[in-house]
Amino acid sequence: MSHKLTKLLSGKHAVVTGGLGFIGSNLVHALIDIGAYVTVIDSLDPRSGGDIANIQGVEDKVDLVSADICEFESVASVVQNASHVFHCAAHTSHPYSMRDPQLDVSVNCIGTLNVLESVRRLRPNAKMVYVGTSTQIGPMTSSPITESHRVAPVDIYSANKAAAEYYCKIYANAHDIDVNVVRLPNVYGPRANIKSPDFGFINYFIGLALNGQSLTIYGDGLQLRSVLYVKDAIEALILASCSKTTGEVWFAANENSISVNELARSIVAACGSGEIVNVEWPDDRKRIDVGDIVIDCSKIGGDLDWSPKVSLEDGLRNTVKYWESVTQ
Ligand SMILES: NC(=O)c1ccc[n+]([C@@H]2O[C@H](COP(=O)([O-])OP(=O)(O)OC[C@H]3O[C@@H](n4cnc5c(N)ncnc54)[C@H](O)[C@@H]3O)[C@@H](O)[C@H]2O)c1
């Protein structure tokens, strides 16, 4: 992590909800690296991408609270000493949210309200960051999209993520809570769940390619996606947690979108195995697909001096190296 980020959070008390998950655990490693004290609250929900192995190497430095964010008292107990709260715990699967919408509401909406309420009641001066998703906006009506694009999600997960983002803005406005939102696109990199198609397709494709299996693309594969290496995502979250603004929303993404076909070809090349197969869209997946995603990131560039630094080629190379090192 850069010297700039070290100066921002060294010696601070950070809480990471969902700190055993993909993004949360990469954040935990980065925060410890820059000298922050870290508390994680995570229920290690088997329906999510979390894994205790994700904090391997830093487990002695992490205060791990195994609890559910749907229980207010548990969240309050970890937030009470925090200077910075990164809310990464969530149910993150689009298809799963369609199968079990009530569960998605409880974690993504009630869970987020529990974090906001804990901050309001116990730590009103803490700085909080909420991790949103680019799919909250639904299909693009203009390209590229900015933060002012309409919000019209097409699946339950994205709708609940959008609702939770509204809660954050309401707490910033009505209660002066210092909370900002970073909306992420498809994030890939070390420590992701690469075994299940229920989570981000890039990480799943990496898992398939590493095992020499077929990467199944729905439709013609020409749909554009914005992708981001996890280290760049973490930098955006840390910068957002130190911003002087409140109630702000930023997209942190790669402005150069890439087709799913091209992405699959890059993954196969980086892994040195795997083959690509195009199949018909399953009806249930087509109905909740947002189509092309192209994102303008000038707002976060101007406000936080953030831009992605890791190329797709380097990001995939690092990811493959990581999986080779943990499976040896
Ligand atoms: N991965 C992406 O590409 C992506 C893209 C956009 C936004 N996001 C957002 O980033 C955040 C983190 O996503 P991720 O990819 O790391 O997901 P993940 O599934 O890997 O991690 C989520 C973590 O939350 C924990 N969790 C789930 N329910 C919980 C509960 N009730 N109580 C306590 N802990 C619970 C899980 O055990 C897991 O460790 C989420 O808010 C997600 O919406 C992710």
The ligand as an SDF file (V2000), in Angstrom:
LIG
                    3D

 44 48  0  0  0  0  0  0  0  0999 V2000
  -17.1390   -9.0570   -5.4530 N   0  0  0  0  0  0  0  0  0  0  0  0
  -17.6070   -8.1520   -6.2940 C   0  0  0  0  0  0  0  0  0  0  0  0
  -17.3390   -8.2210   -7.5140 O   0  0  0  0  0  0  0  0  0  0  0  0
  -18.4530   -7.0010   -5.7840 C   0  0  0  0  0  0  0  0  0  0  0  0
  -18.9020   -6.0440   -6.7270 C   0  0  0  0  0  0  0  0  0  0  0  0
  -19.6600   -4.9780   -6.2680 C   0  0  0  0  0  0  0  0  0  0  0  0
  -19.9590   -4.8550   -4.9220 C   0  0  0  0  0  0  0  0  0  0  0  0
  -19.5370   -5.8040   -4.0400 N   0  0  0  0  0  0  0  0  0  0  0  0
  -19.8750   -5.6270   -2.6410 C   0  0  0  0  0  0  0  0  0  0  0  0
  -18.7090   -5.7820   -1.8690 O   0  0  0  0  0  0  0  0  0  0  0  0
  -19.0410   -6.3120   -0.5780 C   0  0  0  0  0  0  0  0  0  0  0  0
  -18.1960   -7.5400   -0.3010 C   0  0  0  0  0  0  0  0  0  0  0  0
  -18.4370   -8.5100   -1.3190 O   0  0  0  0  0  0  0  0  0  0  0  0
  -17.5480   -9.8170   -1.4590 P   0  0  0  0  0  0  0  0  0  0  0  0
  -17.3910  -10.0950   -2.9090 O   0  0  0  0  0  0  0  0  0  0  0  0
  -16.3630   -9.7000   -0.5930 O   0  0  0  0  0  0  0  0  0  0  0  0
  -18.5420  -10.9170   -0.8680 O   0  0  0  0  0  0  0  0  0  0  0  0
  -18.2160  -12.2720   -0.0800 P   0  0  0  0  0  0  0  0  0  0  0  0
  -19.4230  -13.1270   -0.2130 O   0  0  0  0  0  0  0  0  0  0  0  0
  -16.9090  -12.8250   -0.5080 O   0  0  0  0  0  0  0  0  0  0  0  0
  -18.0630  -11.7830    1.4250 O   0  0  0  0  0  0  0  0  0  0  0  0
  -19.1510  -11.4310    2.2190 C   0  0  0  0  0  0  0  0  0  0  0  0
  -18.7950  -11.7490    3.6470 C   0  0  0  0  0  0  0  0  0  0  0  0
  -19.9080  -11.3520    4.4650 O   0  0  0  0  0  0  0  0  0  0  0  0
  -20.1370  -12.3720    5.4200 C   0  0  0  0  0  0  0  0  0  0  0  0
  -21.5360  -12.3770    5.8090 N   0  0  0  0  0  0  0  0  0  0  0  0
  -22.6110  -12.7010    5.0430 C   0  0  0  0  0  0  0  0  0  0  0  0
  -23.7300  -12.6040    5.7560 N   0  0  0  0  0  0  0  0  0  0  0  0
  -23.3660  -12.1950    7.0030 C   0  0  0  0  0  0  0  0  0  0  0  0
  -24.0700  -11.9120    8.1910 C   0  0  0  0  0  0  0  0  0  0  0  0
  -25.4040  -12.0270    8.2500 N   0  0  0  0  0  0  0  0  0  0  0  0
  -23.3830  -11.5130    9.2810 N   0  0  0  0  0  0  0  0  0  0  0  0
  -22.0300  -11.3990    9.2500 C   0  0  0  0  0  0  0  0  0  0  0  0
  -21.3060  -11.6680    8.1490 N   0  0  0  0  0  0  0  0  0  0  0  0
  -21.9680  -12.0580    7.0410 C   0  0  0  0  0  0  0  0  0  0  0  0
  -19.7560  -13.6670    4.7520 C   0  0  0  0  0  0  0  0  0  0  0  0
  -19.4850  -14.7040    5.6870 O   0  0  0  0  0  0  0  0  0  0  0  0
  -18.5500  -13.2420    3.9180 C   0  0  0  0  0  0  0  0  0  0  0  0
  -17.3520  -13.4630    4.6160 O   0  0  0  0  0  0  0  0  0  0  0  0
  -20.5410   -6.6010   -0.6200 C   0  0  0  0  0  0  0  0  0  0  0  0
  -21.2210   -5.5300   -0.0360 O   0  0  0  0  0  0  0  0  0  0  0  0
  -20.8490   -6.6540   -2.1010 C   0  0  0  0  0  0  0  0  0  0  0  0
  -22.1850   -6.2960   -2.3440 O   0  0  0  0  0  0  0  0  0  0  0  0
  -18.7920   -6.8730   -4.4370 C   0  0  0  0  0  0  0  0  0  0  0  0
  1  2  1  0
  2  3  2  0
  2  4  1  0
  4  5  1  0
  4 44  2  0
  5  6  2  0
  6  7  1  0
  7  8  2  0
  8  9  1  0
  8 44  1  0
  9 10  1  0
  9 42  1  0
 10 11  1  0
 11 12  1  0
 11 40  1  0
 12 13  1  0
 13 14  1  0
 14 15  2  0
 14 16  1  0
 14 17  1  0
 17 18  1  0
 18 19  2  0
 18 20  1  0
 18 21  1  0
 21 22  1  0
 22 23  1  0
 23 24  1  0
 23 38  1  0
 24 25  1  0
 25 26  1  0
 25 36  1  0
 26 27  1  0
 26 35  1  0
 27 28  2  0
 28 29  1  0
 29 30  1  0
 29 35  2  0
 30 31  1  0
 30 32  2  0
 32 33  1  0
 33 34  2  0
 34 35  1  0
 36 37  1  0
 36 38  1  0
 38 39  1  0
 40 41  1  0
 40 42  1  0
 42 43  1  0
M  CHG  2   8   1  16  -1
M  END
$$$$
